[in-house]
Structure formats: structure tokens, C-alpha cells
Amino acid sequence: MAEYDAVVIGSGPNGLAAAVVLAQSERRVLVIEGSDRIGGGTRTEEMTLPGFLHDVCSAIHPLGMASPFFREIGAGDWVHPEIPVTHPLDGGNVGAIFRSFADTVAGLAADGPRYRRRVGRLVESAHDVIGQVLGPLRLPPPHPVKLGRFGLPGLLPASTLVRGLQTDSARALYAGMAAHAIAPFNHPLTGAVASIFAVTAHAYGWPMVRGGSQRLAEELAARVVNGGGTVETGRIIRSLDEIPPAPIVMLDVMPDAALRIGGSRLNGASTRRLSRRKTGPGAFKVDWALDGPIPWADEASGRAGTVHVGGTYEEVAAAEAAVHAGRHPDRPFVIVAQQSLFDQTRAPAGKHTAWGYCHVPARSDRDMTGSIEAQIERFAPGFRDLILARHVMGPTAFEDYNPNYVGGDIAGGAFGVGRILQFGETKPYRIGDGLYLCSSATPPGAGVHGMCGYHAARAAITVASRSAG
């Protein structure tokens, strides 16, 4: 008998989710992590000064509580900011998405009725809609009417969805949410990304993990071990010949690594499909240790867990388009997270942390620190005076830290219709006999939700059951 029933290579949230599902099916699971620490994109470290805890990659988790798998197993010690997200504008104006749908509609003034019509029914059916979105597409879908309300408008580009909006704040809010697609706003499905983030803000919130994102990885790993599994760290796998024989092997890696590791075990169709996959733009991130909270000029952003910094819709759209054209915007779109405002474990008493990143061309070597800090200073005068220390990571540093971030791409590949609209219960994940891809390169894609690993593990269990039958 094989020593293990399943081997999972990589301990990001998807690899760990796959391991948990396999352990729940009473399989003996081995998780192998190349780094000295588990977690992948969910790691937390003292990156600036002692006592200041910074999330190295993922910080705020809009899809965390929305994840059907995390809800099923009760994963995550979630902390909810008072306001999920704001988008400041010049002159102290601001757009805000509150947990309360009614408050958000009221705050959008002339655009409130349109927001109510566009988002309201999706929020009411969020459980069913998000459950279908966070996975491969199935025909027929289990809730076709509800999915249609989301999917048909979502097929549109964000640039189309903002037509008819009258206020700068509403247009800016849509820009900030659509920018999470890391794609130009005239691309199809960028409207769907904006809608998903709006719905999750109301239905589930945009929480953080108490004590740092690392705690979520540790919780998932503990479930694997408690289920009889084993987790090894500091062991880089370059070939399947280096792992114990097992009937199921899960790869929480990007397509190029899957091709190298899987070798001849990959089937022809998967080899061709993975060989065509393209990486997306890179990320440039700065973590700050601060002497006080960021002094936003508007009254709402100091109560928000996430602040989208980039100005008007037109400015954000131009910045994202520049990145995809291989240029560095002078005024980048910056996503800022303020964990210590709501989680006092993150910094010494009276001090604060902040986390911010922008998109840059893949493998960029330009230092964007000045541009990022200038954007924050623009909407929070006096911010620079509060900086005690900073830690900087560009695309090369990201890839060195985690090989899954190829060229600094933290999203698991370039955004596109072909990547998102994949059908079948097993096809997107099964890449060979007993070999499965479970990383964010599979549906439903990037984000800390574990659903890529969940679906890949369920696919492996389904195939094994069919073979046994």
C-alpha cells in the first residue's frame, strides 16, 4: 500500500483547502511546502519594526466569508471594519460602500436608485449567486435565474456599466472595484468583478483575519494534521519522482511549474492548455509602520478597512490601461489596507500599520514607492510625516518570496474570458491520471477563498469513486 492516499504540493490557501477536503474523506494526506513557512499568499511577518505585523500578500478578504467552503468548516477568525471600502476624491469628497445596503444607496445620492436596481437583488440572493460564481460553470446551472441576473450584466465591461452614472463618487467606486480584475476597463467581465465585490461587501463584508492572514493558513493546516495528515516545509519539489507514490497528487502551483513538475504525467490536452496560459501584470507593494492612523481628508476613510486611492474613474481607468500597455502610471491606482485600526494585535499601542500596492508591468524594476506615497498624501495630507519605517516589494521580490507569483503576478494569470468561463466538474482541475491542478490558475481564480482547492479535491474524489465503481 502507498504510504499516502494523496500528496499536495504547495500550502497556499488552495493547497491547504484541497488537503482538508481530502483528509475529510479519510484519506492520508501529505502536504509539501517549499518555503520554511506554510501559507503561500497568506503569511504575516514583522517586516518593518518589532511588534508591527504585516500581511505579506493578501490582507483583506472580500471572498473569505463568502467562500462556501470556509463557511462550511467555520474557518477564519474574522474582524470586520466599520466600513468595507471607501474611495476618496479631491476636496474631501468620498464614495463609500457600507455593510448596510440602504446606507450605501442613500450615500450615492442621484445614483442610489440605479445602484439599488443593479445590486439589490444580487445581494438578496448572494448565497446562491456567489456559490455559483466561486466554481466552474455547470450546465444547467442550479439557479439559472439568479445567475442570469448577475451573469448577463457581468459579461459587460466596467466601462459600459458606468454609463449613466451621474456622480463622481459612484463612478469612482465602480472603478476601484473593477480594478481588482487587473485588466483594462473595456475588457468583458470586468463589470462582473465590480459586481462581485459590491455584493460581498453587503452580504459578507470585507474582513481581515485577527492576528494576520497567517492565522488562517495555520488553522487550515491544523485541520489537516488533526485529520491524520502531515505537513512538511522547506522542501522544494521539482519532479513527481521526488514525492512518495500516491493515487492523487494536487499541485498548488502556476501552469509553468505544473508543466515542469508533472512532466509526462500530464495529458496532451492539459499540456497544450497550460502552455498557452499567460501571466498578468505585476504588483509593487509597500508596508508602513506608522506613528498614528492615516489622516484622510474625508470623514469616512478613517473608518474603512480598505481604501481605494486613485481619484476619479477616468484616472483609475487610465492608470490600469497604462499598466497593460507596459507603462508605469505617474498616478497609480493604489489599494490601501488599514488592519491596525480594527485589529489591535497588529501594532504596538498607539501605533499603526498600513499596507498598499499598485499594479505595474510584469517584471518591472521601477521603484513605485514615491508614486504610491504621493497618491496617499494627496488624499491624506500629513501621511508621510507619520512613517516610522517601510518595507518594499516589487515584482522580483514577490517572485523570489513565492514562485507562484511569476513576474510579480499575484492573481494567478492574466484576466480573460477563457480563464474564467471554464465548464465541467473535473476538466479545469484534472491534468493527468491522478494529477490535479488546484492553484488560483483554476476556477474561480484569485482570492483567499480556498475554492480552487476545494473543487480540485472534489474532482479527484469524484474520479476516484468512478474508477472504484
C-alpha positions in Angstrom: 0.0 0.0 0.0 1.1 3.6 -0.7 2.2 5.5 2.4 -0.2 8.3 1.4 -3.5 8.5 -0.4 -2.8 12.0 -1.6 0.1 14.4 -1.9 -0.5 18.1 -2.1 2.4 20.3 -3.4 2.1 23.8 -2.1 0.5 25.1 1.1 -1.3 28.3 -0.1 -4.9 28.6 0.9 -6.0 26.5 -2.1 -3.5 23.7 -1.4 -4.5 23.6 2.2 -8.2 23.6 1.3 -7.6 20.7 -1.0 -5.8 18.9 1.8 -8.6 19.5 4.2 -11.2 18.1 1.8 -9.1 15.0 1.1 -8.5 14.5 4.8 -12.2 14.8 5.5 -12.7 11.9 3.0 -10.5 9.8 5.3 -7.5 9.9 3.0 -4.0 10.0 4.4 -2.6 13.4 3.1 0.9 14.8 2.8 1.3 18.5 2.2 4.8 19.6 1.0 5.7 23.3 1.1 8.9 24.7 -0.5 9.2 27.6 1.9 10.1 27.3 5.5 6.6 28.5 6.4 3.2 27.5 5.2 0.6 29.9 3.8 1.7 31.0 0.3 -0.2 34.3 -0.1 -1.5 34.1 3.5 1.6 34.9 5.5 2.2 37.5 8.2 5.6 38.9 9.3 7.3 41.7 11.2 8.5 43.4 8.0 9.3 46.9 9.3 9.8 47.2 13.1 9.4 44.8 16.0 5.8 44.4 17.1 4.4 45.6 13.7 2.6 42.7 12.0 2.2 43.0 8.2 0.4 40.7 5.8 3.0 39.9 3.2 0.5 39.5 0.3 -3.2 39.1 1.0 -4.6 41.3 3.7 -8.4 42.0 3.2 -10.6 39.0 2.2 -13.8 40.0 0.4 -14.2 36.4 -0.7 -13.2 34.9 2.7 -16.6 34.8 4.4 -18.3 34.5 1.0 -16.5 31.2 0.5 -18.9 28.3 0.7 -16.1 26.0 1.9 -14.8 28.3 4.6 -18.4 28.8 5.8 -19.0 25.0 5.8 -16.0 24.3 8.0 -16.2 27.5 10.1 -12.8 28.7 9.1 -11.4 32.1 9.9 -11.4 34.4 13.0 -12.8 37.4 11.0 -12.5 41.0 12.0 -15.0 43.4 10.3 -14.1 47.1 9.6 -16.8 49.6 10.3 -16.9 50.4 6.5 -15.7 47.8 4.0 -14.3 50.2 1.4 -14.1 53.9 0.5 -12.8 55.8 -2.5 -11.7 59.3 -1.6 -11.8 62.1 -4.2 -10.1 65.5 -4.2 -11.7 68.2 -2.0 -12.6 65.8 0.8 -15.3 64.1 -1.2 -15.6 60.3 -0.9 -17.6 57.3 -2.2 -18.3 54.6 0.4 -19.8 51.1 0.3 -21.2 50.4 3.8 -22.2 47.0 5.1 -25.7 48.4 5.1 -27.2 48.4 1.6 -29.7 51.1 2.5 -26.9 53.4 3.8 -24.9 52.9 0.6 -27.9 53.7 -1.6 -28.5 56.8 0.4 -24.9 57.9 0.2 -24.8 57.6 -3.6 -27.5 60.3 -3.9 -28.6 60.6 -7.5 -27.0 57.2 -8.4 -28.6 55.4 -5.4 -31.7 54.2 -7.4 -29.5 52.8 -10.1 -27.3 51.0 -7.6 -30.4 49.6 -5.9 -31.7 48.2 -9.1 -28.3 46.8 -10.2 -27.1 45.3 -6.9 -30.1 44.9 -4.6 -31.5 41.7 -6.0 -28.0 40.2 -6.2 -27.5 40.9 -2.5 -30.8 39.3 -1.7 -29.6 36.1 -3.5 -25.9 36.4 -2.6 -25.6 32.9 -1.2 -26.8 31.2 -4.4 -25.1 33.7 -6.7 -21.7 33.6 -5.0 -21.8 29.9 -4.7 -22.2 29.5 -8.4 -19.6 32.2 -9.2 -17.0 30.6 -7.0 -16.5 27.5 -9.0 -16.5 26.0 -12.5 -19.6 26.6 -14.6 -22.2 23.8 -14.8 -24.9 23.3 -17.4 -27.6 23.7 -16.5 -26.7 26.0 -13.5 -28.5 25.1 -10.3 -30.0 28.7 -10.0 -30.3 29.9 -13.6 -32.5 32.9 -13.0 -30.3 34.2 -10.2 -27.1 33.6 -12.1 -28.6 35.3 -15.1 -29.3 38.5 -13.2 -25.6 38.5 -12.3 -24.0 37.0 -15.4 -25.7 38.8 -18.2 -24.8 42.3 -17.0 -21.5 41.0 -15.7 -20.4 40.0 -19.2 -20.2 43.7 -19.9 -17.0 45.7 -19.5 -16.9 48.1 -16.5 -16.7 51.0 -18.9 -20.2 50.1 -20.1 -21.6 49.7 -16.6 -20.6 53.2 -15.5 -22.5 54.8 -18.4 -25.5 56.7 -17.0 -23.9 57.2 -13.5 -24.1 60.9 -12.7 -21.8 61.3 -9.7 -18.0 61.2 -9.5 -18.2 59.1 -6.3 -20.3 56.3 -7.8 -18.2 56.2 -10.9 -15.0 56.1 -8.8 -16.4 53.3 -6.6 -17.1 51.1 -9.7 -13.6 51.9 -10.9 -11.9 50.8 -7.7 -13.9 47.5 -7.6 -13.3 46.8 -11.3 -9.6 47.4 -10.9 -9.4 44.2 -8.8 -9.7 42.4 -12.2 -6.3 43.8 -13.1 -7.5 44.4 -16.6 -8.4 47.4 -18.7 -12.0 48.5 -18.1 -13.1 47.9 -21.7 -12.5 44.1 -21.3 -15.5 41.9 -20.9 -16.3 40.6 -17.4 -14.6 43.5 -15.6 -18.2 44.5 -14.8 -18.7 41.1 -13.1 -15.7 41.7 -10.9 -17.1 45.1 -9.8 -20.4 43.5 -9.0 -18.9 40.6 -7.1 -17.0 43.0 -4.8 -20.1 45.2 -4.3 -22.3 42.2 -3.4 -19.8 40.6 -1.0 -19.4 44.0 0.8 -23.0 44.0 1.7 -23.7 40.3 2.2 -20.4 39.2 3.9 -18.2 42.2 4.4 -14.6 42.7 3.5 -13.0 41.3 6.7 -9.4 40.6 7.8 -8.1 37.8 9.9 -7.4 38.6 13.5 -3.7 38.4 14.2 -2.8 38.3 10.5 -3.6 36.2 7.4 -1.1 33.6 8.5 -3.6 32.6 11.2 -6.0 31.3 8.5 -3.2 29.1 7.0 -2.3 27.8 10.4 -6.0 26.9 11.1 -6.3 25.0 7.8 -3.0 23.2 8.4 -4.2 22.2 11.9 -7.3 20.6 10.3 -5.1 18.6 8.0 -2.9 17.4 10.8 -5.9 16.7 13.1 -7.3 14.6 10.3 -4.3 12.4 10.3 -2.3 14.3 7.6 1.3 15.5 7.6 2.7 18.9 6.6 6.3 19.3 5.6 8.1 22.6 5.0 11.4 23.7 3.4 11.2 21.0 0.7 11.1 22.2 -2.9 9.7 19.7 -5.4 10.9 19.8 -9.0 9.6 16.5 -10.2 6.9 13.9 -9.2 9.8 11.5 -8.8 10.7 13.3 -5.6 7.4 12.6 -3.8 6.0 9.4 -2.3 3.8 7.4 -4.6 0.1 8.3 -4.2 -3.0 7.8 -6.3 -3.9 11.5 -6.0 -1.4 14.4 -6.5 -2.6 18.0 -6.2 -0.4 20.9 -7.5 -0.9 24.3 -5.9 1.4 25.9 -8.4 1.2 28.0 -11.5 0.9 26.4 -15.0 4.6 26.6 -15.9 5.6 24.9 -12.7 2.9 22.3 -13.2 4.3 21.5 -16.6 7.8 21.1 -15.1 6.7 19.0 -12.1 4.1 16.9 -13.9 6.2 16.1 -17.0 5.0 13.1 -18.8 2.1 12.6 -16.3 0.2 15.5 -17.9 -2.2 14.6 -20.6 -1.9 16.2 -24.0 -4.9 18.5 -23.8 -3.7 19.9 -20.4 -0.2 20.4 -21.7 -1.5 22.4 -24.6 -3.9 24.4 -22.4 -1.3 25.2 -19.7 1.3 26.1 -22.2 -0.9 28.8 -23.6 -1.6 30.4 -20.3 -0.2 34.0 -19.9 0.8 35.8 -16.8 -0.7 39.1 -15.9 0.8 42.4 -14.7 3.0 42.5 -11.5 2.5 44.2 -8.2 4.5 46.7 -6.2 3.7 46.9 -2.5 4.8 49.0 0.4 4.1 48.2 4.1 4.4 51.0 6.6 4.9 51.2 10.3 3.1 54.5 11.3 3.1 56.8 14.3 -0.6 57.2 14.0 -3.6 56.5 11.8 -3.6 57.8 8.2 -5.1 61.3 8.3 -7.6 61.0 5.5 -9.2 64.3 4.4 -12.6 62.8 4.3 -14.5 61.6 7.3 -15.3 58.0 6.1 -11.9 56.6 5.0 -10.6 56.5 8.6 -13.4 54.0 9.4 -12.7 51.8 6.4 -10.6 48.6 6.2 -9.8 49.2 2.6 -9.3 52.5 0.8 -9.1 52.7 -3.0 -6.8 55.5 -3.8 -6.7 56.8 -7.4 -9.0 59.7 -7.9 -11.8 59.7 -10.5 -13.0 56.9 -12.7 -11.1 58.4 -15.6 -7.8 58.5 -13.6 -8.1 54.9 -12.4 -9.1 53.7 -15.9 -6.1 55.5 -17.4 -3.7 54.1 -14.8 -4.8 50.5 -15.3 -4.7 50.9 -19.1 -1.2 52.2 -18.9 0.0 49.2 -16.9 -1.5 46.8 -19.5 0.3 48.8 -22.2 3.6 48.2 -20.5 3.9 51.7 -18.9 4.1 52.9 -15.3 1.4 55.4 -14.4 2.5 58.6 -12.7 -0.6 58.4 -10.6 -1.2 54.7 -10.0 -4.3 53.1 -8.6 -3.4 52.1 -5.0 -5.3 49.6 -2.8 -4.7 50.5 0.9 -5.4 48.3 3.8 -5.7 49.6 7.4 -5.6 46.5 9.6 -4.5 48.0 12.8 -7.5 50.3 13.0 -9.6 47.3 13.7 -7.2 44.6 15.0 -5.1 45.9 17.8 -2.8 42.8 17.6 -1.1 44.3 14.6 0.9 47.1 16.1 2.2 48.4 19.5 -0.2 50.6 21.5 -0.7 54.0 19.8 1.0 52.9 16.6 -0.4 51.6 13.3 0.3 49.6 10.2 -0.8 50.2 6.7 -0.4 48.1 3.5 -0.7 49.4 0.0 0.1 48.2 -3.5 -0.3 49.1 -7.2 -0.2 47.3 -10.5 2.9 47.6 -12.6 4.1 45.8 -15.8 5.3 42.3 -15.3 8.9 42.1 -14.1 9.1 45.8 -13.7 12.1 47.1 -11.8 10.9 50.6 -11.2 10.6 51.8 -7.6 7.0 53.0 -7.2 7.3 54.0 -3.5 7.3 57.7 -4.2 4.3 57.5 -6.6 2.3 55.4 -4.1 3.0 57.6 -1.2 2.2 60.7 -3.2 -1.2 59.3 -4.1 -1.9 58.7 -0.4 -0.6 62.1 0.6 -2.9 63.6 -2.0 -6.0 62.4 -0.1 -4.4 62.3 3.4 -2.2 65.3 3.9 0.5 64.6 6.6 0.7 60.9 5.8 4.4 61.0 5.1 5.1 62.6 8.4 3.8 59.5 10.2 6.0 57.0 8.5 8.4 55.3 11.0 9.6 52.6 8.7 8.7 51.0 5.4 9.2 47.7 3.6 9.1 47.5 -0.2 8.4 44.5 -2.5 8.5 44.8 -6.3 7.7 42.1 -8.8 11.1 40.4 -8.5 10.8 40.3 -4.7 7.3 38.9 -4.9 8.5 36.0 -7.2 11.5 35.4 -5.0 9.3 35.2 -2.0 6.7 32.9 -3.7 7.5 31.3 -7.0 3.7 31.2 -7.8 3.9 35.0 -8.3 5.5 34.7 -11.7 6.9 38.1 -12.8 5.1 39.6 -9.8 1.7 38.4 -10.9 -0.2 37.8 -7.7 -3.5 36.9 -9.5 -2.7 33.5 -10.9 -2.6 34.6 -14.6 -3.9 37.2 -17.0 -7.6 38.1 -16.7 -9.8 37.0 -19.6 -13.0 35.3 -20.6 -11.2 32.0 -21.5 -9.7 31.8 -18.0 -13.0 32.4 -16.2 -15.6 30.7 -18.3 -14.5 27.1 -17.9 -17.0 24.3 -17.7 -17.1 20.9 -16.1 -16.9 19.3 -12.7 -13.4 17.9 -13.3 -12.0 19.2 -16.5 -10.5 22.5 -15.3 -8.6 20.6 -12.5 -7.7 17.2 -13.8 -4.5 17.5 -15.8 -3.4 13.8 -15.9 -4.0 10.4 -14.5 -4.4 11.1 -10.7 -2.9 14.5 -11.2 -4.8 17.7 -10.4 -4.1 21.5 -10.6 -5.6 23.3 -7.5 -4.0 26.7 -7.6 -5.5 30.1 -8.4 -4.8 29.4 -12.1 -8.0 27.3 -12.0 -11.6 28.4 -11.4 -12.7 30.5 -9.6 -9.3 32.2 -9.7 -7.5 34.6 -7.4 -8.6 35.4 -3.8 -8.4 33.8 -0.4 -11.4 31.6 -0.6 -10.0 28.1 -0.9 -12.5 27.2 -3.6 -9.9 26.3 -6.3 -8.5 23.7 -3.9 -12.0 22.6 -2.8 -13.2 22.0 -6.3 -10.0 20.2 -7.4 -10.2 17.9 -4.4 -13.8 17.1 -5.1 -12.9 16.4 -8.7 -10.2 14.0 -7.5 -12.7 12.2 -5.2 -15.3 12.0 -7.9 -12.9 10.5 -10.4 -11.6 8.0 -7.8 -15.2 7.0 -7.0 -16.0 6.4 -10.6 -12.9 4.3 -11.1 -13.7 2.2 -8.0 -17.2 1.7 -9.2 
